[in-house]
Amino acid sequence: MFSFALRPARLRDHTVTQRVALISFFGQLYFFVPVMTPYLREEGLGMARIAGLQTILLWAMLIAEVPTGVIADRLGHRRSYQIALGMTVLAELWFAFSHTYPMFIISQLIAGTGFAFASGSVDAYVYESLPEDNRTRRMQQARGVIGAALNLASLVAYGTTAFITADLTHGRMYLTLWMGIAGLSAGFLLGLTLKEPARPEGHAGPPTSIALLRQGWAAIRHDRALQRIILLAVLTNGFGAHLLVFYQQDFLETGVPGRWFGLALGLGSAVAIVTQLHTWRLVPRFGTRGALAIATGIPGMLYLAMAANGYPGVAVVLFVVQWGALNLSGPLFSGLYNERLPDSARATALSLISGITTLYVGVMGVLLGWLSERSLSLTFGTMGAIILVGGAALALRSVRRASLVSGA
């Protein structure tokens, strides 16, 4: 199934990457996502509350990020990944039986905690399983393979949903929830087969929780280059979780037929498969700075185009391209992060970084939810402006520093 995804050099025989990619495929079969907004609207929720659920999900991740990162470094990255898979199943089950806003909130809290367990442990687990030579490039390739598996699952799930829920009836939308639960359960069972990477001889036990926090924070605080990478990732964040809500409302407002809700997301996932597999090739061609500028600048420009559009066909095309573009920067940042983090506190440091990003997205999510009730065009325009201005400001700052150092 994933042979096409394992073409990047030196990854063909890497069984950990293959297995995590397979688990990721089943763990991403969220058939329900393309019809989430119309389903919740039928359940009596307005746009502000629906967007609020996404923000609650992010805040749950934020609160759980650091504790779950510490647990991952102490308990083991494999076990933490397995906990994450189990919690995603539980969250979807809870959602399926929810019919009130507080019940939906509880589902998001469970899911957010599960995602927090995964945010540090998956990358740490994969990175530590890679050969030690040229790990940054290898990690960017591995992350691209896993990302491609995720998007292949999205392509399958969303394409299927497009045909099942073409009429957007409540019963058909509800059916996709249970289809997703079946897929996620398969991913959880496969996750139980994972094994912890071999530790070097003489490897000491995990440090205390306080020591892990100190090591993780010190790795960020004392590395100026890492701080700039994190700041760029924060300022150019594509708000993908919120776009899942906003694009559906955009389709409703522009008159896109119901079958395109899933098809567009599926096609966007197909584009994302290509971007995930080949993003790493931008670095040797354009350098790290150039690759990051391309990967972060394109989504900003596309958001501005989405803000100006009012035609259904164009809305579909822009969203498809945007969903693929949002996946460009992930493998690049993953490789750069892991390159500069200590092995002993890797998951803790990754969780701290994820927490910083989630804090920003959670705060901005409140503003975006408020704006979406008034104007989606203004919402998209704001998102695009933030990404482009943030990336440009950081690039200008780097140029000024380089000029001062060189005496220009």
C-alpha positions as CSV (number, residue, x, y, z in Angstrom):
1,M,0.0,0.0,0.0
2,F,2.8,2.4,0.8
3,S,5.5,1.3,-1.6
4,F,5.0,4.4,-3.6
5,A,5.7,6.5,-0.5
6,L,9.0,4.9,0.3
7,R,11.0,6.1,-2.7
8,P,13.0,8.8,-1.0
9,A,16.6,7.7,-0.8
10,R,17.7,5.3,2.0
11,L,14.2,4.8,3.4
12,R,13.2,1.7,1.5
13,D,14.3,-0.7,4.1
14,H,13.4,1.4,7.2
15,T,10.8,-0.7,8.9
16,V,10.0,1.7,11.7
17,T,9.1,4.5,9.2
18,Q,7.0,2.0,7.2
19,R,5.1,0.8,10.2
20,V,4.5,4.2,11.6
21,A,3.3,5.3,8.2
22,L,0.9,2.3,8.1
23,I,-0.5,3.1,11.6
24,S,-0.8,6.8,10.6
25,F,-2.8,5.8,7.6
26,F,-5.5,4.0,9.7
27,G,-5.2,6.6,12.4
28,Q,-6.2,9.3,9.9
29,L,-9.3,7.8,8.5
30,Y,-11.5,10.6,9.7
31,F,-14.4,10.2,7.3
32,F,-16.5,12.7,9.3
33,V,-14.3,15.7,8.9
34,P,-15.7,17.0,5.5
35,V,-19.2,17.2,6.9
36,M,-18.3,18.3,10.5
37,T,-19.7,21.9,10.0
38,P,-23.1,21.0,8.5
39,Y,-23.5,18.1,11.0
40,L,-22.8,20.4,14.0
41,R,-25.1,23.1,12.5
42,E,-27.9,20.5,12.4
43,E,-27.1,19.7,16.0
44,G,-27.9,23.4,16.8
45,L,-24.4,24.9,17.0
46,G,-23.5,28.3,15.4
47,M,-20.2,29.0,13.6
48,A,-18.7,30.7,16.6
49,R,-19.3,27.6,18.7
50,I,-18.1,25.2,16.0
51,A,-14.9,27.2,15.6
52,G,-14.8,27.3,19.4
53,L,-14.6,23.5,19.5
54,Q,-11.5,23.6,17.4
55,T,-10.0,26.2,19.7
56,I,-10.9,24.1,22.7
57,L,-9.1,21.2,21.1
58,L,-6.0,23.3,20.7
59,W,-6.2,24.6,24.3
60,A,-6.6,21.0,25.5
61,M,-3.4,20.1,23.6
62,L,-1.7,23.1,25.1
63,I,-2.5,22.2,28.6
64,A,-1.4,18.6,28.1
65,E,1.7,19.3,25.9
66,V,4.4,19.5,28.5
67,P,3.1,16.8,30.9
68,T,2.6,14.3,28.1
69,G,6.1,15.2,26.7
70,V,7.7,14.4,30.1
71,I,5.6,11.2,30.3
72,A,6.9,10.2,26.9
73,D,10.5,10.7,27.8
74,R,10.0,8.8,31.1
75,L,7.6,6.1,30.0
76,G,8.9,5.6,26.5
77,H,8.0,7.2,23.2
78,R,6.4,3.9,21.9
79,R,4.1,3.6,24.8
80,S,3.1,7.3,24.7
81,Y,2.3,6.9,21.0
82,Q,0.1,3.9,21.8
83,I,-1.7,6.0,24.5
84,A,-2.3,8.7,21.9
85,L,-3.9,6.2,19.5
86,G,-6.2,4.8,22.2
87,M,-7.3,8.3,23.2
88,T,-8.3,9.2,19.6
89,V,-10.6,6.2,19.5
90,L,-12.1,7.2,22.8
91,A,-12.6,10.8,21.7
92,E,-14.5,9.7,18.5
93,L,-16.7,7.3,20.5
94,W,-17.6,10.1,22.9
95,F,-18.3,12.4,20.0
96,A,-20.6,9.9,18.3
97,F,-22.9,9.8,21.4
98,S,-22.8,13.6,22.0
99,H,-25.7,15.9,21.3
100,T,-25.1,18.9,23.5
101,Y,-22.3,21.5,23.4
102,P,-20.8,20.4,26.8
103,M,-20.6,16.8,25.5
104,F,-18.8,17.9,22.3
105,I,-16.4,19.9,24.5
106,I,-15.5,16.7,26.5
107,S,-14.8,14.9,23.3
108,Q,-12.4,17.7,22.2
109,L,-10.7,17.6,25.6
110,I,-10.0,13.9,25.2
111,A,-8.9,14.3,21.6
112,G,-6.6,17.2,22.5
113,T,-4.9,15.2,25.2
114,G,-4.4,12.3,22.8
115,F,-2.9,14.6,20.2
116,A,-0.6,16.0,22.8
117,F,0.7,12.5,23.6
118,A,1.4,12.1,19.9
119,S,3.0,15.5,19.2
120,G,6.3,14.8,20.9
121,S,6.4,11.0,21.0
122,V,5.9,10.2,17.3
123,D,8.8,12.3,15.9
124,A,11.0,11.3,18.8
125,Y,10.3,7.6,18.2
126,V,11.0,7.9,14.5
127,Y,14.1,10.1,14.9
128,E,15.8,7.8,17.4
129,S,15.2,4.8,15.1
130,L,17.1,6.5,12.2
131,P,20.8,5.8,11.4
132,E,23.0,8.5,13.0
133,D,24.6,9.8,9.9
134,N,22.7,12.8,8.2
135,R,19.8,12.4,10.5
136,T,18.3,15.8,9.7
137,R,17.8,14.9,6.0
138,R,16.7,11.4,6.9
139,M,14.1,12.8,9.3
140,Q,12.7,15.2,6.7
141,Q,12.3,12.3,4.3
142,A,10.8,10.1,7.0
143,R,8.4,12.8,8.1
144,G,7.4,13.3,4.5
145,V,6.7,9.6,4.1
146,I,4.5,9.6,7.2
147,G,2.8,12.8,6.1
148,A,2.1,11.2,2.7
149,A,0.5,8.2,4.5
150,L,-1.7,10.6,6.5
151,N,-2.8,12.4,3.4
152,L,-3.4,9.2,1.5
153,A,-5.7,8.2,4.3
154,S,-7.4,11.6,4.0
155,L,-7.8,11.1,0.3
156,V,-9.5,7.7,0.8
157,A,-11.7,8.9,3.7
158,Y,-12.8,12.2,2.2
159,G,-13.3,10.8,-1.2
160,T,-15.5,8.1,0.2
161,T,-17.4,10.6,2.3
162,A,-18.1,12.7,-0.8
163,F,-20.2,9.9,-2.3
164,I,-21.8,8.8,1.0
165,T,-22.9,12.3,2.1
166,A,-23.6,14.0,-1.2
167,D,-27.1,14.9,0.0
168,L,-25.8,16.0,3.4
169,T,-28.5,14.2,5.3
170,H,-28.0,13.7,9.1
171,G,-28.0,9.9,9.0
172,R,-25.4,9.7,6.3
173,M,-23.2,12.2,8.1
174,Y,-23.6,10.2,11.3
175,L,-22.6,7.0,9.5
176,T,-19.2,8.5,8.6
177,L,-18.5,8.9,12.4
178,W,-18.7,5.2,12.9
179,M,-16.6,4.5,9.8
180,G,-13.9,6.6,11.3
181,I,-14.1,4.8,14.6
182,A,-13.5,1.5,12.8
183,G,-10.4,2.9,11.1
184,L,-9.0,4.5,14.2
185,S,-9.5,1.3,16.1
186,A,-7.5,-0.6,13.4
187,G,-4.7,2.0,13.8
188,F,-4.7,1.5,17.6
189,L,-4.4,-2.3,17.3
190,L,-1.5,-1.9,14.8
191,G,0.1,0.5,17.2
192,L,0.3,-2.2,19.9
193,T,2.8,-4.1,17.6
194,L,5.4,-1.3,17.8
195,K,8.7,-2.0,19.6
196,E,10.9,0.5,21.5
197,P,14.1,1.4,19.5
198,A,17.3,-0.3,20.9
199,R,19.2,1.8,23.4
200,P,23.0,2.2,23.4
201,E,24.9,0.0,25.8
202,G,25.3,1.7,29.2
203,H,22.2,3.9,28.6
204,A,21.0,5.3,31.8
205,G,17.4,5.4,32.9
206,P,15.3,8.5,32.2
207,P,16.0,11.6,34.2
208,T,13.5,12.9,36.7
209,S,10.5,15.0,35.4
210,I,12.1,18.2,36.7
211,A,15.4,17.4,35.0
212,L,13.6,16.7,31.7
213,L,11.8,20.0,31.9
214,R,15.1,21.8,32.6
215,Q,16.9,20.0,29.7
216,G,14.1,20.6,27.3
217,W,13.7,24.3,28.2
218,A,17.5,24.8,28.2
219,A,17.8,23.4,24.7
220,I,15.4,26.1,23.5
221,R,16.5,29.0,25.7
222,H,20.2,28.7,24.8
223,D,19.9,28.0,21.1
224,R,19.3,31.2,19.2
225,A,19.0,29.5,15.8
226,L,16.4,27.1,17.2
227,Q,14.5,30.1,18.6
228,R,14.3,31.7,15.2
229,I,13.1,28.4,13.7
230,I,10.3,28.2,16.3
231,L,9.4,31.8,15.8
232,L,9.1,31.4,12.1
233,A,6.9,28.2,12.6
234,V,4.6,30.1,14.9
235,L,4.2,33.3,12.8
236,T,3.6,31.3,9.6
237,N,1.3,28.7,11.1
238,G,-1.4,27.9,8.5
239,F,-4.3,27.5,11.0
240,G,-5.2,24.1,9.4
241,A,-7.5,23.0,12.2
242,H,-9.6,26.2,11.7
243,L,-9.5,25.9,7.9
244,L,-11.4,22.6,8.2
245,V,-14.3,24.6,9.7
246,F,-14.0,27.7,7.5
247,Y,-13.7,26.0,4.1
248,Q,-17.0,24.2,4.7
249,Q,-18.8,27.4,5.6
250,D,-17.1,29.0,2.5
251,F,-18.5,26.3,0.3
252,L,-22.0,26.8,1.8
253,E,-21.9,30.5,1.2
254,T,-20.5,30.3,-2.4
255,G,-22.9,27.5,-3.4
256,V,-20.6,24.6,-3.8
257,P,-22.5,21.3,-4.2
258,G,-22.5,18.9,-1.2
259,R,-20.5,16.2,-2.9
260,W,-17.5,18.6,-3.2
261,F,-17.2,19.0,0.6
262,G,-15.4,15.6,0.7
263,L,-14.0,15.5,-2.8
264,A,-12.2,18.8,-2.3
265,L,-10.6,17.7,0.9
266,G,-9.7,14.4,-0.7
267,L,-8.1,16.2,-3.7
268,G,-6.3,18.5,-1.3
269,S,-4.9,15.5,0.5
270,A,-3.7,14.1,-2.9
271,V,-1.8,17.4,-3.5
272,A,-0.5,17.1,0.1
273,I,0.9,13.6,-0.6
274,V,3.1,15.1,-3.3
275,T,4.2,18.1,-1.2
276,Q,5.0,15.9,1.8
277,L,7.1,13.4,-0.2
278,H,9.1,16.1,-2.1
279,T,9.4,19.0,0.3
280,W,12.8,17.8,1.4
281,R,14.1,18.4,-2.2
282,L,13.6,22.1,-1.8
283,V,16.6,22.3,0.6
284,P,19.4,21.1,-1.8
285,R,17.9,23.3,-4.6
286,F,17.1,26.5,-2.7
287,G,18.9,26.2,0.6
288,T,17.2,26.0,4.0
289,R,16.2,29.7,4.0
290,G,14.8,29.6,0.5
291,A,12.9,26.3,1.1
292,L,11.3,27.8,4.3
293,A,10.4,31.0,2.4
294,I,8.6,29.0,-0.3
295,A,6.9,26.6,2.1
296,T,5.5,29.4,4.3
297,G,4.9,32.1,1.8
298,I,2.6,30.1,-0.6
299,P,-0.2,29.5,2.0
300,G,-0.2,33.2,2.9
301,M,-0.8,34.2,-0.7
302,L,-3.4,31.6,-1.2
303,Y,-5.4,32.8,1.9
304,L,-5.5,36.3,0.3
305,A,-6.8,34.8,-2.9
306,M,-9.5,32.9,-1.0
307,A,-10.5,36.2,0.7
308,A,-11.1,37.8,-2.7
309,N,-13.0,35.0,-4.3
310,G,-16.7,34.6,-4.6
311,Y,-17.1,31.8,-7.2
312,P,-17.9,28.2,-6.2
313,G,-15.5,26.6,-8.8
314,V,-12.6,28.8,-7.8
315,A,-13.4,28.2,-4.1
316,V,-12.8,24.5,-4.6
317,V,-9.6,25.0,-6.6
318,L,-8.1,27.4,-4.1
319,F,-8.9,25.2,-1.2
320,V,-7.5,22.1,-2.8
321,V,-4.2,23.9,-3.6
322,Q,-4.1,25.5,-0.1
323,W,-4.6,22.2,1.7
324,G,-1.6,20.8,-0.1
325,A,0.4,23.9,0.5
326,L,-0.2,23.8,4.2
327,N,1.7,20.6,4.3
328,L,4.9,22.0,2.8
329,S,6.6,23.3,5.9
330,G,6.0,20.4,8.3
331,P,8.8,18.0,7.2
332,L,11.3,21.0,7.0
333,F,10.6,22.1,10.6
334,S,10.6,18.6,11.9
335,G,14.1,17.9,10.7
336,L,15.4,21.3,11.9
337,Y,13.9,20.8,15.4
338,N,15.2,17.3,16.0
339,E,18.6,18.2,14.7
340,R,19.1,20.6,17.7
341,L,17.4,18.7,20.5
342,P,19.0,16.4,23.1
343,D,18.1,12.7,22.9
344,S,17.3,12.4,26.6
345,A,14.6,15.1,26.6
346,R,13.6,15.1,23.0
347,A,9.9,14.5,23.5
348,T,9.8,17.1,26.3
349,A,11.4,19.7,24.1
350,L,9.2,18.9,21.1
351,S,6.2,19.2,23.4
352,L,7.4,22.6,24.6
353,I,7.8,23.7,21.0
354,S,4.3,22.4,20.2
355,G,2.9,24.1,23.2
356,I,4.3,27.4,22.1
357,T,2.7,27.0,18.7
358,T,-0.6,25.8,20.1
359,L,-0.8,28.7,22.5
360,Y,-0.5,31.1,19.6
361,V,-3.0,29.3,17.5
362,G,-5.4,29.0,20.4
363,V,-5.3,32.7,21.1
364,M,-5.7,33.6,17.4
365,G,-8.4,31.0,17.1
366,V,-10.7,33.0,19.4
367,L,-10.2,36.1,17.1
368,L,-10.7,34.0,13.9
369,G,-13.9,32.4,15.3
370,W,-15.3,35.9,16.1
371,L,-14.4,37.2,12.7
372,S,-15.9,34.2,10.9
373,E,-19.3,35.1,12.3
374,R,-19.0,38.4,10.5
375,S,-17.1,37.8,7.3
376,L,-15.2,34.8,6.0
377,S,-13.4,37.0,3.5
378,L,-12.1,39.1,6.4
379,T,-11.1,35.9,8.2
380,F,-9.2,34.5,5.2
381,G,-7.6,37.9,4.6
382,T,-6.5,38.2,8.2
383,M,-4.9,34.7,8.1
384,G,-3.0,35.5,4.9
385,A,-1.8,38.8,6.2
386,I,-0.5,37.4,9.5
387,I,1.4,34.6,7.7
388,L,3.0,36.9,5.1
389,V,3.8,39.8,7.5
390,G,5.2,37.5,10.1
391,G,7.4,35.6,7.7
392,A,8.7,38.8,6.1
393,A,9.4,40.5,9.4
394,L,11.5,37.6,10.6
395,A,13.3,37.4,7.3
396,L,14.1,41.1,7.4
397,R,15.4,40.8,11.0
398,S,17.7,38.0,9.9
399,V,19.0,40.1,7.0
400,R,19.7,43.0,9.3
401,R,21.6,40.8,11.8
402,A,23.7,39.4,9.0
403,S,24.5,42.9,7.7
404,L,25.6,44.0,11.1
405,V,27.9,41.0,11.5
406,S,29.4,41.5,8.1
407,G,29.8,45.2,8.6
408,A,27.6,46.2,5.7
